[in-house]
Amino acid sequence: MNRPPQLAEKIFTALCGQAAIEDLLGDLEELYQINSAKHGKGYAKSFYWFQMLRLSFSYAITKRKNQHKNSLPQNNNFITMLKSYFKISVRNIIKQKSFTFLSVFGLALGMSIALLALTMIMELQQFDKFHKDSDKIYRVTTEIAYPEKTNRFASAPTALTYLCDNSLPSITEKVHINDMFFPSVQTIGDPLRLSGYLTEPSFLDMFSFPLIEGNKSALSMPGKVIITSELAEKLFGQKPAMNQLLKTENWGNLEVAGILAPFPKNTHFTFDLLAAIPSKLSNNQQWTDFNGNFYYFKSSEPIASLEKEINQLGNAGLPFFKAQNIEAKYRLQPILDINPGPDLDDEVGLVFDKPTILIFIGTALLILLPSCINYVNMAIASALKRSKEIGIRKVMGGQSEQIVHQFLLETILICLIALGISSIFFYFIRDEFVAMLAGASALTFALNLKLVLVFILFAICTGILTGLVPAFFYAKTSPIAALRNTIGNNKVSISGIRKGLMIFQFVVSLVLMIGIGVLIRQYQHSLTYNLGFHKENVLVIPIESSQSELLKNSFLSNPEVKDFSFSSSIPGTPLSRSVYFFSDDKLDSVRAREVFIDDQFIDHMEIEMVWGSGELRKDHLEQILVNQSLMDKLNNLNSSANDSLLSQFQKDQSVQIVGVIKDYNHEPLNERIEPMVMRISDSGLNYALVSITSQNLPKTLANLENGWDQLYPNQPFKATFLDTEIKRAYDFFKAGIKIFGFLALLAVTISSLGLLGMVIYSTENRTKEVAIRKILGANGFSLLKSLSNIFFKMWAIALVIAVPSAYLFYDSVLVSIYNKFSGGVGFVEILFSTMATVSIGVLAILWQTQKIMRTNPVHNLRNE
C-alpha cells in the first residue's frame, strides 16, 4: 500500500497536539496520492514533508489549538482544584492499605539514611563559620609534582611562610601552627596521650577560641600551656587548673597558664592544649621538609592575586626542590572550604574529605533508589484496580495533565508520610551513627527549623521524581482500555530492566548479610583464639609505679592470690610505645614495640621462651628480651652478629639480649605481630596483673581493695579481668557489625518489599489464568510453580553472582583488616547468611502466591 511517510505524520501529529487535524491529514494524504501518480513517490514524499512543515507552524494550526484550549472546561480556582486532588489522594491512600503500607514503609527505610546524609552535609556547611571574618581566612597548601605523580599537602614550607610574614602587606593577621605536639601526661595506668598545637599568641586573635582564665601571652613562653575546659575537667575535676603542672614523659613539666572557654565543635581544629613554638622550630626555616607546619592568614585581597604573590615568593625555594627532581606550587584554601574539602596529605585536625562524603551520599542513594523503584512497580501494579477510575475520568473530559498532577500529589503525600516515619528512624539511629563515625564529637545531628524545611523539600522532590513514571503511565492509558480493564495486557509486565534491578537488590542484600555473618564469625574467633599467654582469672589493676613492691607483697600475702606481675601495658590490647635498634654504622634501624615488665611477667603469663631466660637484671649493661620477629630483623640489620648478642639501642646505648620469646599476640588480632622488646623497669610499670583462685570473688576483691586502700588511700581501687579488657579491645568489631547490620536490614527489607510488589504485580495480571487452571484441575504445586518460577530464577541468578563476589571481597579485604590470624571466610557463615536472606524472600513469594491461589476461580472469572 502506497502510504505517506509515517515519520512525517507522527511529527505533524505531535506538533499539533490535541487540535483537530483529521481533515488536514486526509487532504495531505489525497495530495500525496495525486503527486505520487503524476510525479513519482520521491516527489510526493518531498512535497508531503514540505506541506507538513508549512502547516505545523501556520496560523490555521495555532487557531485550532486555541479553539481546543477554549473548549476545555476551565477551573480558575486553583485552591478548589488542589483540594479535590488532595481528597482523591487521601481516599486512595486509605482505600489501598496494603499498597500504602508497603510503599510508605519501604520509602521510609530508604529515606532514613538519606536524612543522615543530608544532616551531615548541612552541618559540614557550618564548619568554622563561627570564627570572626571566616570568609577572609585562608591557609597555604603545597602541591608537589613528582616525576610519576602529584601530591597536594595541607602544610607549607616554613621558609615560605616567614617570607609571607615580611613581604605581603595585604595580610592583616597571620599565625604559624605546628601539630607535632603530643605530650603524654602521667596518670594512673597508661599515660594520657594528648594532642595539641605549637603556635603563637595570634592564634587566639585570628580564631574565636575565647579564654576564661589566663592570657594569650602564655603562647610565647616556653613551658607554659593553654588547655581546653574539657581537659581541665578531665585532669583536675572541680579543682582549680590554673598554675597546675602536667608531668609529661617527652616534654617535661608543663604549667597550665590559661584555660579556653567551651567553643563550638564544628571546626577542623582538634586539640587539647596549646603551647609556644620552640625556637629551634621557628628558626628552622626549611623548604623541602615541611610536614606538620601550617600557615593561616587573614586578608581582604582576591584569592587569585594572593596566590600569584605567594608563588612569586616561592620561587626562592625552587632550587631546593629541583635538587630532589620535584617541583612545588602553592595554593590558597579558604578555611570554609576545608570541610568538606579535597583529600590532602598531611592534614591538620578533623577533615571530612569530599570523596568520603560522595561515597556516603552514594550509599544513601543506593538504599533510596530501590525504595523508589519498588514504589513505581507497585504503583503500576495497582493500575489494574484503578483502571475504571482512570477510564471514567478520561471519558468525562479529564486531561492528561490533570491525571499527572493527581498522581504526583498522591506520591508526594506518600513521601511526606514516609518522611514522618523515617524521621522516627532517624531519631533512633543517629546516636549510633555518630558513635561509629570518626570525628563524631564535631557533629551533633540536631534538628532545627532549617533542617526540617530541607527534609520536607527533600521528601517533595523524592515524591515528584518517584511519581513521574506511574503518573505518565496512567496519563497515557487509553480510556477504552481502562474501562475494559485491559491496560495490564501489554504495559504491565515484568520487563528485563525491572528483573535486572530486582536481581541487583537481591545481590546487595545477600552480600551485606554475608558480611554480617563473616564479622560475627571473626569476632567469635578473635575472642577464642589462643593469643600465646595465660589470660584466665587474671585481674588487671591500674597502678602508679611508687610503692609497687609494697603492693605486690600485700597482695601475695592473700592466700587467694596465685601469682603477681607488673607490665607497662595490658597483654592483648594495643601498644603505643616504640623504640629503635640501629646498625653498627648507625645508618639503618629497626623499629620495635616496647613493653616494660618485671622479672615475674614471663613466668606468670606463661609466655613460651625460644632461647635464653625470662629473668632480667640491670647490671652495667641493660638486659632485654626480644621476640622472634625482632631477632630476625636484628640478624638482618647486622650481618656480622657476634656471640655476645649485643645490640645498639637508641643510637647511644648498648643492650644485651638474654632471651628470645616465641611470637605471641601482645596486640589485638587486627594487628600483625610486630618486632617487640621487653625491658625491666621500676618507673614505667602501669598495671598490676594478679592471678586469683577464688571461690568467693566479691570477698576476694574486698580483701584486695583493703590492701590497696592502705597504700593508696586517695585513689580508687579499679580492677577488671584480663579477658574483659581483651574483649573490649575488639569493640571495633561491634561497630562493623552495627554498620553492616543496619545496611543489610535496610537492603533486605527494601528488596523484600520490592519482591512482594513484583509478585503482586505479576500474579494480579494472571488471575484469569489461575482461575482457568484451577477449573481444569491444576493442583496447588503446579500453580505455585507457574506463578513463582520467575522469582526463584531471579534468586538463583543473584546467588550465582553474590556468593562468589562476597567470598572474594570478604576473604581478601575485610578479614585481613579485622583479623590477620583468621583462616578466612568459612562455608558456615556464607550458608547461614544466604539461607536467612533467601528465606525472607521465599516467604514473600509464598505469601502472595498462596493468597491468589486461594481465591475463588468463579469470582476471578466474573471480574475478568
C-alpha positions in Angstrom: 0.0 0.0 0.0 1.3 3.4 -1.0 1.1 5.4 2.2 2.6 8.8 3.1 5.8 8.9 5.2 4.8 7.7 8.7 7.5 9.7 10.4 6.3 12.9 8.9 2.7 12.1 10.0 3.9 11.4 13.6 5.8 14.6 13.8 2.9 16.6 12.4 0.5 15.0 15.0 2.9 15.7 17.8 3.4 19.4 16.8 -0.4 19.9 16.6 -1.1 18.4 20.0 -4.8 17.8 20.6 -6.0 20.2 17.9 -8.5 18.7 15.4 -6.4 17.9 12.3 -8.2 14.8 10.8 -9.4 16.8 7.8 -5.9 18.2 7.2 -4.4 14.7 7.4 -6.9 13.5 4.8 -6.1 16.4 2.5 -2.4 15.7 2.8 -2.8 12.1 2.0 -5.0 12.8 -1.0 -2.4 15.2 -2.4 0.3 12.6 -1.7 -1.6 10.0 -3.8 -2.1 12.5 -6.7 1.6 13.6 -6.7 2.7 10.0 -6.5 0.7 9.1 -9.6 1.8 12.1 -11.6 5.4 12.7 -10.5 6.5 9.6 -8.6 7.0 8.6 -5.0 10.2 10.7 -4.5 8.5 13.9 -5.4 5.3 13.0 -3.5 7.3 12.4 -0.3 9.3 15.6 -0.6 6.1 17.6 -1.2 4.4 15.9 1.8 7.2 16.8 4.1 7.2 20.4 2.8 3.4 20.7 3.3 3.6 19.1 6.8 6.3 21.5 8.0 4.5 24.6 6.5 1.2 23.7 8.1 2.8 22.8 11.5 3.7 26.5 12.1 0.8 28.1 10.3 -1.9 30.4 11.7 -4.5 27.7 10.9 -3.0 25.2 13.3 -2.4 27.9 16.0 -6.1 28.9 15.7 -7.2 25.2 16.1 -5.0 24.8 19.2 -6.6 27.9 20.8 -10.1 26.6 19.9 -9.4 23.3 21.5 -8.0 25.0 24.6 -11.0 27.3 24.9 -13.4 24.3 24.5 -11.9 22.7 27.7 -13.7 23.2 31.0 -11.8 25.9 32.8 -11.3 25.9 36.6 -9.8 29.2 37.7 -10.0 28.3 41.3 -6.6 26.7 41.9 -7.3 26.1 45.6 -10.5 24.2 44.8 -8.7 22.0 42.3 -5.9 21.3 44.8 -8.4 20.4 47.4 -10.1 18.0 45.0 -6.7 16.3 44.2 -5.9 16.1 47.9 -9.3 14.5 48.8 -9.0 11.9 46.0 -5.4 11.1 47.0 -6.3 10.7 50.7 -9.2 8.4 49.7 -6.9 6.2 47.5 -4.2 6.1 50.2 -6.8 4.9 52.8 -8.5 2.5 50.4 -5.3 0.7 49.2 -4.0 -0.1 52.7 -1.6 -2.9 51.6 -0.1 -0.8 48.8 0.2 2.3 51.1 1.9 0.3 53.9 4.4 -1.3 51.6 5.1 2.0 49.8 5.4 4.1 52.9 7.5 1.7 54.9 9.9 1.0 52.0 10.3 4.7 51.3 10.8 5.5 55.0 13.6 2.9 55.2 15.3 4.3 52.1 14.9 7.9 53.2 16.3 7.3 56.7 19.9 7.0 55.6 19.3 9.8 53.1 18.3 12.0 56.1 21.6 11.2 57.8 23.5 12.2 54.7 21.5 15.5 54.4 22.1 16.3 58.0 25.8 15.6 57.7 26.1 17.8 54.6 24.2 20.7 56.3 26.4 20.5 59.4 29.6 20.4 57.4 28.5 23.6 55.7 28.7 25.4 59.1 32.2 24.3 59.9 34.5 27.1 61.1 31.9 29.8 60.3 31.9 30.9 63.9 35.3 32.5 63.6 35.3 36.2 63.1 35.7 37.2 59.4 35.9 33.5 58.5 35.3 34.3 54.8 38.7 36.2 54.8 40.8 33.4 56.4 43.0 31.3 54.1 45.7 28.7 54.6 48.6 28.0 52.3 48.8 24.5 50.8 51.6 22.9 48.8 51.4 21.0 45.5 54.4 18.8 44.9 54.9 17.4 41.3 57.0 14.2 41.4 58.1 12.5 38.2 55.4 9.9 38.5 52.6 11.7 40.4 51.4 14.9 42.0 50.5 15.2 45.7 48.9 18.1 47.4 49.7 18.8 51.1 47.7 20.9 53.6 51.1 22.0 55.1 53.5 24.6 53.7 57.3 25.2 54.0 58.3 27.3 57.0 60.7 29.3 54.8 57.9 30.4 52.6 55.5 31.3 55.5 58.1 33.5 57.2 58.7 35.2 53.8 54.9 35.8 53.6 55.0 37.4 57.1 57.5 40.0 55.9 56.6 40.5 52.3 52.8 40.6 52.0 51.4 43.8 53.3 47.8 42.8 52.4 47.9 40.2 55.3 46.2 41.7 58.3 46.6 38.7 60.7 48.6 35.5 60.4 49.6 32.5 62.5 52.0 29.6 62.3 50.9 26.2 63.6 52.8 23.0 64.2 50.8 19.9 65.1 53.7 17.7 66.2 52.8 18.2 69.8 51.7 15.0 71.5 52.6 15.1 75.2 51.9 12.1 77.4 50.7 13.1 80.8 51.4 10.8 83.7 48.3 9.4 85.3 47.2 6.2 87.0 47.5 3.4 84.5 48.5 4.2 80.9 49.8 7.8 80.4 47.2 10.1 78.9 48.2 10.9 75.4 47.1 14.4 74.4 47.1 16.2 71.0 48.0 19.8 70.8 49.4 22.6 68.6 52.6 24.6 68.9 51.6 28.1 67.9 51.7 31.8 68.6 49.5 34.3 70.6 48.0 35.4 67.3 46.2 32.0 67.2 43.7 33.3 69.7 43.3 36.6 67.8 42.5 35.0 64.4 40.3 32.2 65.7 37.4 32.6 68.0 38.6 30.4 70.9 38.0 32.7 73.9 39.9 32.4 77.2 38.1 32.2 80.6 41.4 32.3 82.5 44.9 33.3 81.8 46.4 35.3 78.9 47.3 34.6 75.3 50.8 35.8 76.0 51.4 32.3 77.5 51.8 31.1 73.9 55.1 33.0 73.7 56.5 31.4 76.9 58.3 28.0 76.8 57.0 25.5 79.4 53.5 27.0 79.6 50.3 25.7 78.0 46.7 26.8 77.5 44.3 23.9 77.8 40.7 23.4 76.9 38.0 23.4 79.6 37.2 19.7 78.8 40.8 18.7 79.5 40.9 20.8 82.7 37.8 18.9 83.9 39.3 15.5 82.9 42.6 16.1 84.7 41.6 18.1 87.7 37.8 17.7 88.1 36.4 20.6 90.2 39.8 21.7 91.5 41.4 24.8 90.0 43.6 24.0 87.0 45.5 27.3 86.7 49.2 27.0 87.5 49.0 23.2 87.9 51.9 21.2 86.5 51.4 18.5 83.8 54.1 15.9 84.2 54.9 14.5 80.7 57.3 11.9 79.5 58.6 13.8 76.5 58.1 17.5 77.2 59.0 17.8 80.8 56.7 19.7 83.2 54.2 22.0 81.6 52.5 24.7 83.6 48.8 25.5 82.9 48.8 29.2 82.1 45.3 29.5 80.5 42.0 27.8 80.1 39.8 28.1 77.0 36.1 28.6 77.3 33.9 25.9 75.7 33.7 26.6 72.0 31.7 25.1 69.1 32.9 21.7 68.0 32.1 22.3 64.3 35.7 23.2 63.5 38.5 21.3 61.8 40.9 22.2 64.7 41.1 19.4 67.2 43.3 20.0 70.2 43.6 19.5 73.9 46.2 22.1 74.6 48.3 24.9 73.0 51.9 25.7 73.6 54.6 28.1 72.3 56.6 27.2 69.2 60.1 26.2 70.4 62.9 28.5 69.0 64.5 25.5 67.2 61.3 25.2 65.1 60.8 28.9 64.4 64.4 29.3 63.4 64.5 26.2 61.3 63.2 27.6 58.0 63.1 24.7 55.6 61.8 24.4 52.1 61.5 20.7 51.3 60.8 19.4 54.8 57.5 20.9 55.8 55.4 18.1 57.3 53.3 19.3 60.3 53.7 23.1 59.6 50.6 25.1 58.7 50.1 28.8 57.9 46.9 30.7 58.2 46.3 34.3 57.4 43.6 36.9 57.0 43.3 39.2 54.0 40.7 41.1 52.1 42.5 40.8 48.8 41.2 38.5 45.9 42.4 34.9 46.3 43.9 34.9 42.7 46.2 37.9 43.3 47.3 36.4 46.7 48.1 33.1 45.1 50.2 34.8 42.5 52.2 36.8 45.1 52.8 33.7 47.2 54.0 31.7 44.2 56.4 34.5 43.3 57.8 34.3 46.9 58.0 30.6 46.5 60.4 30.9 43.6 63.2 31.4 46.2 62.8 27.7 47.1 62.7 26.2 43.6 66.5 25.3 43.6 65.9 23.2 46.7 63.1 21.3 45.1 64.9 20.9 41.8 67.8 19.3 43.6 65.3 16.5 44.5 63.9 16.4 41.0 60.5 17.7 42.1 58.5 20.9 41.6 56.4 22.9 44.0 53.5 25.2 43.6 51.4 26.9 46.3 47.6 27.3 46.5 45.3 29.1 48.9 42.4 27.2 50.6 39.6 29.3 52.3 39.0 27.9 55.8 35.3 27.5 54.8 36.3 25.1 52.0 38.2 22.7 54.3 35.1 20.8 55.3 34.1 19.1 53.2 37.2 19.6 51.1 39.7 17.8 48.9 41.7 14.8 50.3 45.0 16.5 51.2 48.1 14.8 52.6 49.5 15.9 56.0 46.1 17.3 57.1 45.6 19.1 60.4 42.7 18.3 62.6 39.4 16.8 61.5 38.6 16.9 57.8 35.7 15.1 56.1 37.1 14.9 52.5 34.8 15.1 49.5 35.5 11.6 48.2 34.3 10.1 51.5 31.2 12.3 51.6 30.4 11.3 48.0 30.7 7.6 48.9 28.3 8.2 51.8 25.9 10.0 49.6 26.2 7.2 47.0 25.4 4.7 49.8 22.3 6.7 50.7 21.2 6.8 47.1 21.9 3.1 46.8 19.4 2.4 49.6 16.9 5.1 48.5 16.8 4.1 44.8 15.4 0.6 45.2 12.7 2.1 47.5 11.6 4.4 44.7 11.7 1.6 42.2 9.6 -0.5 44.4 7.0 2.2 44.7 6.9 2.6 40.9 6.4 -1.1 40.4 3.7 -1.3 43.0 2.0 1.9 41.7 1.8 0.5 38.2 0.6 -2.9 39.6 -2.3 -1.0 41.3 -3.3 0.2 37.8 -5.4 -2.9 37.5 -7.5 -1.9 40.4 -7.8 1.8 39.4 -8.4 1.3 35.7 -12.1 2.2 35.8 -11.3 5.4 37.8 -8.8 6.4 35.1 -11.2 5.5 32.2 -14.2 7.4 33.7 -12.1 10.5 34.4 -10.8 10.5 30.8 -14.3 9.9 29.3 -15.7 12.7 31.4 -13.1 15.1 29.9 -10.2 14.7 32.3 -7.0 15.8 30.6 -3.6 14.0 30.8 -2.1 17.0 32.7 -4.8 16.7 35.4 -4.2 13.0 35.8 -0.4 13.6 36.1 -1.0 16.3 38.7 -3.3 14.0 40.6 -0.8 11.1 40.8 2.1 13.4 41.5 0.3 14.9 44.5 -0.6 11.4 45.7 3.1 10.3 45.5 4.2 13.5 47.3 1.7 12.8 50.1 3.0 9.2 50.4 6.6 10.5 50.6 5.6 13.1 53.3 4.0 10.3 55.3 7.2 8.3 54.8 9.2 11.3 55.9 7.4 11.3 59.2 8.2 7.6 59.8 11.8 8.0 58.5 12.3 10.9 61.0 11.5 8.4 63.8 14.1 6.0 62.3 16.5 8.9 62.0 16.0 9.8 65.7 16.9 6.3 66.9 19.8 5.6 64.5 21.6 9.0 64.6 23.2 8.4 68.0 24.6 5.0 66.9 25.7 6.5 63.6 27.5 9.4 65.4 29.2 6.9 67.8 30.5 4.9 64.8 31.7 7.9 62.9 35.3 9.1 63.1 35.3 12.7 64.4 31.8 12.2 65.9 32.4 14.8 68.6 32.3 17.6 65.9 28.8 16.6 64.7 25.5 16.8 66.6 22.9 15.8 64.1 20.5 18.0 66.0 17.2 19.0 64.3 16.4 22.7 63.7 13.9 24.6 61.6 16.2 24.9 58.6 16.9 21.2 58.7 13.2 20.3 59.0 12.5 22.5 55.9 15.3 20.8 54.0 13.8 17.4 55.0 10.3 18.4 53.7 11.8 19.8 50.4 13.7 16.5 50.0 10.5 14.5 50.5 8.7 16.6 48.0 11.5 16.2 45.4 11.6 12.5 46.0 7.8 12.3 45.5 8.0 14.2 42.2 10.8 12.2 40.8 9.3 8.9 42.0 5.8 9.7 40.9 6.7 10.8 37.3 6.8 7.3 35.9 3.4 6.0 37.3 1.8 9.4 36.6 2.7 9.4 32.9 1.8 5.7 32.7 -1.7 6.5 33.9 -2.0 9.6 31.8 -1.2 7.8 28.6 -3.6 5.0 29.2 -6.4 4.7 26.6 -9.9 5.4 28.2 -11.3 2.4 26.3 -8.6 0.1 27.5 -9.0 1.4 31.1 -12.8 0.8 31.1 -12.3 -2.7 29.6 -9.7 -3.4 32.3 -7.1 -4.4 29.7 -4.3 -1.9 30.5 -2.2 -4.6 32.0 -2.1 -6.8 29.0 0.9 -5.2 27.4 2.3 -2.5 29.5 2.1 -4.2 33.0 4.8 -6.8 32.7 8.0 -7.8 34.4 10.4 -6.2 32.0 14.1 -7.1 31.7 15.1 -3.8 33.3 12.9 -4.5 36.3 14.2 -8.0 36.6 17.8 -6.7 36.5 17.0 -4.1 39.2 15.4 -6.8 41.3 18.4 -9.1 40.9 20.7 -6.2 41.8 18.7 -5.7 45.0 19.0 -9.4 45.9 22.7 -9.3 45.3 23.2 -6.3 47.5 21.1 -7.9 50.3 23.0 -11.2 50.0 26.4 -9.5 50.1 25.6 -7.4 53.1 24.0 -10.3 55.0 27.1 -12.5 54.3 29.2 -9.6 55.6 27.3 -9.8 58.9 27.9 -13.5 59.2 31.6 -13.1 58.4 32.0 -10.3 61.0 30.2 -12.3 63.7 32.3 -15.4 63.0 35.6 -13.4 63.0 34.5 -11.7 66.3 33.9 -15.1 67.9 37.3 -16.3 66.5 39.1 -13.4 68.0 37.7 -14.0 71.5 38.5 -17.7 71.4 41.9 -17.5 69.7 45.0 -18.7 71.6 46.9 -15.4 72.0 50.0 -17.2 73.4 49.7 -16.2 77.0 47.7 -17.1 80.1 44.5 -14.9 80.5 42.1 -16.8 82.7 41.3 -15.4 86.2 43.8 -12.6 85.8 42.9 -9.2 87.3 44.2 -6.0 85.7 44.7 -3.1 88.2 46.0 0.3 87.1 48.7 1.5 89.4 51.3 4.2 90.0 54.9 3.0 90.0 55.6 4.3 93.5 55.1 1.6 96.2 54.6 -1.1 93.7 56.7 -3.6 95.7 54.7 -2.9 98.8 51.5 -3.6 96.8 53.0 -6.8 95.5 53.9 -8.1 98.9 50.4 -7.0 100.3 48.6 -8.9 97.6 50.7 -12.0 97.7 50.0 -12.3 101.4 46.4 -13.1 100.4 46.1 -16.9 100.0 43.7 -16.5 97.1 46.3 -14.7 95.0 48.2 -17.3 93.0 50.7 -15.1 91.1 51.5 -11.4 90.5 53.5 -9.4 88.0 53.8 -5.9 86.5 53.6 -4.5 83.0 53.5 -1.2 81.2 50.6 -2.4 79.0 47.8 -4.9 79.1 48.5 -8.0 77.1 46.2 -8.5 74.1 45.4 -4.7 73.8 47.0 -2.1 71.5 50.6 -0.9 72.1 51.7 2.7 71.6 55.3 2.8 72.7 58.1 2.3 70.1 61.9 2.3 70.1 64.6 1.8 67.5 67.6 -0.5 67.2 70.4 0.7 65.0 73.0 -0.9 62.8 76.7 -0.8 63.8 77.3 2.1 61.3 74.2 3.9 62.6 72.8 4.2 59.1 70.0 1.7 59.3 67.4 1.0 62.0 64.6 -1.3 63.1 61.5 -0.1 64.9 60.1 -2.2 67.7 57.2 -2.1 70.1 58.4 -1.5 73.7 57.0 -3.2 76.8 58.2 -2.7 80.4 57.9 -5.7 82.7 59.1 -7.1 85.9 61.1 -10.3 86.3 58.0 -12.4 87.1 56.0 -11.4 84.0 57.2 -14.1 81.6 56.6 -17.0 84.0 53.3 -15.5 85.3 51.8 -15.1 81.9 53.2 -18.5 80.7 54.9 -17.0 77.7 57.0 -19.6 75.8 60.7 -18.9 75.5 62.6 -20.0 72.4 66.0 -19.3 73.8 67.6 -18.0 77.0 66.0 -17.0 80.2 63.0 -14.8 81.1 64.7 -13.2 84.0 66.1 -9.7 83.5 68.7 -7.8 85.5 70.1 -4.3 85.3 73.9 -4.5 85.6 76.4 -2.3 83.8 74.6 -3.4 80.6 70.8 -3.5 80.4 69.4 -6.9 79.6 66.4 -7.3 77.4 64.1 -9.9 75.8 63.1 -9.8 72.2 60.5 -11.7 70.2 61.3 -13.9 67.2 60.3 -11.2 64.8 62.7 -8.6 66.2 65.5 -11.2 66.5 65.2 -12.0 62.7 65.3 -8.3 61.8 68.3 -7.7 64.1 70.2 -10.6 62.4 69.5 -8.9 59.0 70.4 -5.5 60.4 73.9 -6.6 61.4 75.1 -9.4 59.2 78.2 -10.0 61.4 76.2 -10.7 64.6 78.5 -11.7 67.4 78.1 -14.3 70.1 77.5 -11.7 72.9 74.2 -10.7 71.3 74.8 -7.0 71.9 72.7 -4.5 70.0 72.8 -0.8 69.5 69.7 0.7 71.2 68.6 4.3 70.7 71.9 5.2 69.0 73.7 5.9 72.2 73.1 2.8 74.3 74.1 -0.9 74.0 71.9 -3.6 75.4 72.3 -7.3 75.9 69.7 -9.8 74.6 69.4 -12.6 77.2 66.3 -14.3 75.8 64.1 -14.7 72.8 60.4 -15.2 73.3 58.1 -17.0 70.9 56.0 -14.6 68.9 52.7 -14.1 70.6 49.8 -11.6 70.1 50.5 -8.9 72.6 48.2 -6.7 70.4 44.7 -7.4 69.1 44.4 -9.8 66.1 43.7 -6.9 63.7 47.4 -6.0 64.2 50.3 -8.1 62.9 52.9 -9.5 65.3 55.4 -6.6 65.3 59.0 -6.7 66.4 58.9 -6.3 70.2 61.4 -5.7 73.0 60.8 -6.3 76.7 62.7 -4.3 79.2 62.8 -4.3 83.0 61.8 -1.1 84.7 60.8 0.3 88.1 59.1 3.5 86.9 57.4 2.5 83.6 55.0 0.0 85.1 51.4 1.0 84.8 49.4 -2.2 85.5 49.5 -5.0 88.1 48.4 -8.4 86.8 47.0 -10.6 89.6 46.1 -14.3 89.2 43.4 -15.4 91.7 41.9 -18.7 92.7 38.8 -17.6 94.4 35.6 -19.4 95.4 34.1 -16.1 96.6 35.0 -13.4 94.2 33.3 -10.4 96.0 35.1 -11.3 99.2 38.5 -11.6 97.4 38.1 -8.3 95.7 37.1 -6.7 99.0 40.3 -8.0 100.7 42.4 -6.7 97.8 40.7 -3.4 98.0 41.5 -3.1 101.7 45.2 -3.8 101.0 45.0 -1.2 98.2 43.4 1.5 100.5 46.3 1.2 103.0 48.8 2.1 100.3 46.8 4.5 98.1 44.1 6.0 100.4 43.2 8.8 98.0 43.0 6.7 94.8 40.0 4.4 94.0 40.6 0.7 93.5 39.9 -0.4 89.9 40.1 -4.0 88.9 38.9 -5.7 85.7 39.6 -9.2 84.4 42.1 -9.6 81.6 39.7 -11.4 79.3 37.3 -8.5 79.7 40.0 -6.0 78.7 40.8 -8.1 75.7 37.2 -8.4 74.7 36.9 -4.6 75.0 39.9 -4.3 72.5 37.6 -5.8 69.9 34.8 -3.3 70.2 35.6 -2.2 66.6 34.0 -5.5 65.5 30.8 -4.3 67.1 30.9 -1.1 65.2 31.4 -3.0 61.9 28.6 -5.4 62.8 26.3 -2.5 63.5 27.1 -0.8 60.2 26.7 -3.9 58.1 23.7 -4.9 60.2 21.9 -1.6 59.6 22.7 -1.5 55.9 21.7 -5.2 55.5 18.5 -4.7 57.4 17.6 -1.8 55.0 18.7 -3.7 51.9 16.9 -6.9 52.8 13.7 -5.2 53.9 13.5 -3.0 50.8 14.3 -5.8 48.4 11.7 -8.0 50.2 9.1 -5.2 49.8 10.1 -4.8 46.2 9.9 -8.6 45.7 6.4 -8.6 47.2 5.4 -5.7 45.0 6.7 -7.6 41.9 4.8 -10.8 43.0 1.6 -8.7 43.4 2.5 -7.0 40.1 2.7 -10.4 38.3 0.0 -12.5 40.0 -2.8 -10.0 39.8 -2.3 -9.9 36.0 -2.8 -13.7 35.9 -6.0 -14.1 37.9 -7.9 -15.3 34.8 -5.1 -17.8 34.0 -5.1 -19.1 37.6 -8.9 -19.4 37.6 -8.9 -21.4 34.3 -6.1 -23.7 35.5 -7.9 -24.4 38.8 -11.2 -25.2 37.0 -9.3 -27.5 34.7 -7.9 -29.3 37.7 -4.4 -27.9 38.3 -3.1 -28.7 41.8 -1.5 -26.2 44.2 2.1 -27.2 43.5 1.8 -26.7 39.7 0.1 -23.3 40.3 2.8 -22.3 42.7 5.5 -23.3 40.3 3.8 -21.4 37.4 3.3 -18.2 39.5 6.7 -18.1 41.3 9.0 -19.7 38.8 10.4 -16.4 37.5 11.2 -15.1 41.1 13.1 -18.3 42.1 15.1 -17.9 38.9 16.0 -14.4 39.9 17.1 -15.6 43.3 19.2 -18.3 41.6 20.9 -15.7 39.4 21.5 -13.4 42.4 23.1 -16.3 44.4 25.4 -17.2 41.5 26.6 -13.5 41.4 26.6 -12.7 45.1 28.2 -15.7 46.8 31.5 -15.8 44.9 31.7 -11.9 44.9 31.1 -11.8 48.7 33.6 -14.5 49.3 36.3 -12.9 47.3 35.8 -9.5 48.8 35.5 -10.5 52.4 38.2 -13.1 52.3 40.8 -10.8 50.6 39.8 -7.4 52.1 37.6 -7.4 55.1 39.0 -10.4 57.0 42.6 -9.1 56.6 41.5 -5.8 58.1 39.7 -7.2 61.2 41.6 -10.4 61.9 45.0 -11.1 60.4 45.2 -14.5 62.0 42.0 -15.9 60.7 41.6 -18.9 58.5 39.5 -16.8 56.1 35.8 -16.9 55.3 34.2 -20.2 56.1 31.4 -22.2 54.5 29.1 -22.0 57.6 28.8 -18.2 57.7 28.0 -18.0 54.0 25.5 -20.8 54.2 23.5 -19.4 57.1 23.6 -15.8 55.9 22.4 -16.9 52.5 19.7 -19.1 53.9 18.4 -16.3 56.1 18.2 -13.9 53.2 16.7 -16.3 50.8 14.1 -17.5 53.3 12.8 -13.9 53.8 12.4 -13.6 50.0 10.8 -17.0 49.7 8.2 -16.2 52.4 7.3 -13.0 50.5 6.8 -15.1 47.3 4.8 -17.8 49.1 2.6 -15.4 50.9 1.2 -13.6 47.8 1.1 -16.7 45.6 -0.8 -18.6 48.2 -3.2 -15.7 48.5 -4.0 -15.6 44.8 -4.3 -19.4 44.7 -6.9 -19.4 47.5 -9.2 -17.0 45.6 -12.4 -18.5 44.2 -11.9 -19.0 40.5 -15.6 -18.1 39.8 -15.0 -14.7 41.4 -11.9 -14.1 39.3 -13.6 -15.0 36.1 -16.6 -12.8 36.9 -14.3 -9.8 37.5 -12.3 -10.5 34.4 
